[in-house]
Amino acid sequence: MSVLVTGVAGFIGSHVARALLARGEAVIGVDNFSEYYDPVLKFARLKPLRETKGFSFLEADVADREAMLGLAERHGDLDRIVHLAAQPGVRHSKVDPYIYVQTNVMGQLVMLELARKLGSRLQHLVYASSSSVYGANRKLPFAVGDAVDHPVSLYAATKRADELMVEAYVHQHGLKATGLRYFTVYGPWGRPDMSPWIFAKAIHEGRTIDLYHLGFIKRDFSYIDDIVAGTLAVLDQPPPAPAHRLCNLGASRSEDIVHVISLFEKALGREAKVELRPGEPGDMQETAADISATTRDFGWQPKVTVEEGVPLFVDWFKGYNRL
Ligand SMILES: NC(=O)c1ccc[n+]([C@@H]2O[C@H](COP(=O)([O-])OP(=O)(O)OC[C@H]3O[C@@H](n4cnc5c(N)ncnc54)[C@H](O)[C@@H]3O)[C@@H](O)[C@H]2O)c1
């Protein structure tokens, strides 16, 4: 039995792979080291995985049909997929829209074709969606039953397209699949394009942080260990019969961004310089996860508060960047 983890050199993928290996699973990792942010960080995440028994790695593009469908023959024991590879980032989808459709939509289609090829061998396809699918929704907290017809970025539209494609494949080909709507994940080995890294770097260097929506921003910051635990809890409980489920995975505590910045100031021992700016099209002003269905169905409950998580991230950030 082995698990395919795509985007394994990424933030969430590397943590998920590590947790799977730690419980004795065989993991097949795939990543193309996309240059959206410095691949050096991706190589560093991958290094300890490659040194762990049970891990094998293929450098490939998830949209490469031949390479991905070939995994079914090369790994006769492949029975689960955790598909996390993506072109992330809301703002960059205005700059380079094509890569979002190529990686997030074509890559998802290829994963679905791999799932179809694996047939009854496949126990569960788990894939990353995003809180961004809630887009312009005003009802808070966001619940999986809410309509999600108003994405405010191309990134969000590709994630919603992924969900709809899975829905169709489950109907046509009888797969067992679950989509995870992650909410602002942060923690050690995090992403340089996301706010926790941007805040830590700017405060350390004495540079100004631009705060959009004039600082009236709330985010459901979700600590990586909770997200890994949630991802594994879902993976381990496939639907009993072919079905497509969606789950919110978030801390379910919507935090005022100004409070979060104050935690960074405390952890770094320096004051932040902040410039208030109007809203950026594509950025959501507030996110908050309703996780009652995830807790009920999977027994998962996030544990780490931002007051605990921010200092843990800052410790790692200082060590990694030798500050
Ligand atoms: N981090 C978050 O807060 C968050 C929130 C919502 C959704 N997500 C989703 O979770 C998943 C993981 O996100 P992350 O934060 O770990 O991002 P990440 O960028 O750190 O990881 C994604 C990995 O996928 C790889 N990749 C990109 N294009 C690829 C391709 N065509 N073929 C193979 N590999 C490719 C990248 O090199 C990277 O290592 C993504 O699907 C993302 O959209 C993340």
The ligand as an SDF file (V2000), in Angstrom:
LIG
                    3D

 44 48  0  0  0  0  0  0  0  0999 V2000
   -1.0370   27.2580    2.1370 N   0  0  0  0  0  0  0  0  0  0  0  0
   -2.2980   27.6560    2.1800 C   0  0  0  0  0  0  0  0  0  0  0  0
   -2.6780   28.4880    3.0240 O   0  0  0  0  0  0  0  0  0  0  0  0
   -3.3190   27.0890    1.2440 C   0  0  0  0  0  0  0  0  0  0  0  0
   -4.6460   27.5580    1.3450 C   0  0  0  0  0  0  0  0  0  0  0  0
   -5.6030   27.0460    0.4900 C   0  0  0  0  0  0  0  0  0  0  0  0
   -5.2720   26.0620   -0.4340 C   0  0  0  0  0  0  0  0  0  0  0  0
   -3.9810   25.6370   -0.5300 N   0  0  0  0  0  0  0  0  0  0  0  0
   -3.6770   24.5980   -1.5230 C   0  0  0  0  0  0  0  0  0  0  0  0
   -2.9430   23.5830   -0.8800 O   0  0  0  0  0  0  0  0  0  0  0  0
   -2.0160   22.9950   -1.8010 C   0  0  0  0  0  0  0  0  0  0  0  0
   -0.6130   23.0620   -1.2260 C   0  0  0  0  0  0  0  0  0  0  0  0
   -0.2820   24.4500   -1.0260 O   0  0  0  0  0  0  0  0  0  0  0  0
    1.0990   24.9190   -0.4120 P   0  0  0  0  0  0  0  0  0  0  0  0
    0.8100   26.0810    0.4460 O   0  0  0  0  0  0  0  0  0  0  0  0
    1.8370   23.7470    0.1400 O   0  0  0  0  0  0  0  0  0  0  0  0
    1.8120   25.4620   -1.7370 O   0  0  0  0  0  0  0  0  0  0  0  0
    3.3030   25.2460   -2.2540 P   0  0  0  0  0  0  0  0  0  0  0  0
    3.4680   26.1360   -3.4430 O   0  0  0  0  0  0  0  0  0  0  0  0
    4.2630   25.3790   -1.1490 O   0  0  0  0  0  0  0  0  0  0  0  0
    3.2650   23.7340   -2.7310 O   0  0  0  0  0  0  0  0  0  0  0  0
    2.8330   23.3310   -4.0180 C   0  0  0  0  0  0  0  0  0  0  0  0
    3.9140   22.4650   -4.6360 C   0  0  0  0  0  0  0  0  0  0  0  0
    3.4370   22.0470   -5.9180 O   0  0  0  0  0  0  0  0  0  0  0  0
    4.5190   22.0990   -6.8340 C   0  0  0  0  0  0  0  0  0  0  0  0
    3.9960   22.2800   -8.1720 N   0  0  0  0  0  0  0  0  0  0  0  0
    3.5220   23.4260   -8.7340 C   0  0  0  0  0  0  0  0  0  0  0  0
    3.1500   23.1790  -10.0050 N   0  0  0  0  0  0  0  0  0  0  0  0
    3.3780   21.8680  -10.2330 C   0  0  0  0  0  0  0  0  0  0  0  0
    3.2090   21.0200  -11.3500 C   0  0  0  0  0  0  0  0  0  0  0  0
    2.6820   21.4900  -12.5020 N   0  0  0  0  0  0  0  0  0  0  0  0
    3.5790   19.7360  -11.2560 N   0  0  0  0  0  0  0  0  0  0  0  0
    4.1100   19.2360  -10.0940 C   0  0  0  0  0  0  0  0  0  0  0  0
    4.2920   19.9860   -9.0020 N   0  0  0  0  0  0  0  0  0  0  0  0
    3.9310   21.2870   -9.0740 C   0  0  0  0  0  0  0  0  0  0  0  0
    5.3670   23.2790   -6.3850 C   0  0  0  0  0  0  0  0  0  0  0  0
    6.7170   23.1570   -6.8510 O   0  0  0  0  0  0  0  0  0  0  0  0
    5.2390   23.2010   -4.8660 C   0  0  0  0  0  0  0  0  0  0  0  0
    6.3100   22.4860   -4.3030 O   0  0  0  0  0  0  0  0  0  0  0  0
   -2.1950   23.7650   -3.0960 C   0  0  0  0  0  0  0  0  0  0  0  0
   -3.1010   23.0430   -3.9070 O   0  0  0  0  0  0  0  0  0  0  0  0
   -2.8120   25.0780   -2.6710 C   0  0  0  0  0  0  0  0  0  0  0  0
   -3.5480   25.6630   -3.6980 O   0  0  0  0  0  0  0  0  0  0  0  0
   -3.0090   26.1310    0.2830 C   0  0  0  0  0  0  0  0  0  0  0  0
  1  2  1  0
  2  3  2  0
  2  4  1  0
  4  5  1  0
  4 44  2  0
  5  6  2  0
  6  7  1  0
  7  8  2  0
  8  9  1  0
  8 44  1  0
  9 10  1  0
  9 42  1  0
 10 11  1  0
 11 12  1  0
 11 40  1  0
 12 13  1  0
 13 14  1  0
 14 15  2  0
 14 16  1  0
 14 17  1  0
 17 18  1  0
 18 19  2  0
 18 20  1  0
 18 21  1  0
 21 22  1  0
 22 23  1  0
 23 24  1  0
 23 38  1  0
 24 25  1  0
 25 26  1  0
 25 36  1  0
 26 27  1  0
 26 35  1  0
 27 28  2  0
 28 29  1  0
 29 30  1  0
 29 35  2  0
 30 31  1  0
 30 32  2  0
 32 33  1  0
 33 34  2  0
 34 35  1  0
 36 37  1  0
 36 38  1  0
 38 39  1  0
 40 41  1  0
 40 42  1  0
 42 43  1  0
M  CHG  2   8   1  16  -1
M  END
$$$$
